[in-house]
Amino acid sequence: MPDKIKIIAAGGTFEKEYDEIQQKLTFTETHLPEMLKKGRCLAQVEVRTAMLIDSLEMTETDRLLILEQCEKAEEKRIIVTHGTDTMVDTAQLLGEKIKDKTIVLTGAMIPYSFGSSDGMFNLGCAFGFVQALDPGVYIAMNGMVFPWYNVKKQLDAGVFQPLNP
């Protein structure tokens, strides 16, 4: 039987919803259970919500909480859903500290709740990568996977690329 996978939700655009009253993007609860159901996921999964915040508001304390949850997880395969703006920062922290688990961070440029999100695709890719890759920390975006130490977000294009191609 394949390894159980832990998913840690940390927020980001992936989880945002449009609040028509306040006329802004907000957070209510993780969309992961709905996404796993829609994706017909058969993997053994445990979802844990660490926080639901915009990654630009993420503090070092928040990153340390994600690190702690990854370190304490019994699972050796972990997906972290995260905002794309500071995903590389969190991946770096995890990559420097955790060597014995396969951790894949992913996110979305368009909220899942909008219906045209890249979130389902990125989550599906993260599932494949977390099961296939050797221990280490990776970012899965745009159908690509990058080791934590060789990735950047290309702001003008809205995609992730290697630092050193």
Secondary structure by P-SEA (a helix, b strand, c coil): cccbbbbbbccccccccccccccbbbbcccaaaaaaaaaccccccccccccccccccccaaaaaaaaaaaaaccccbbbbbcccccaaaaaaaaaaccccbbbbbbcccccccccccaaaaaaaaaaaaaacccbbbbbbcccccccccbbbbcccccbbbbccc
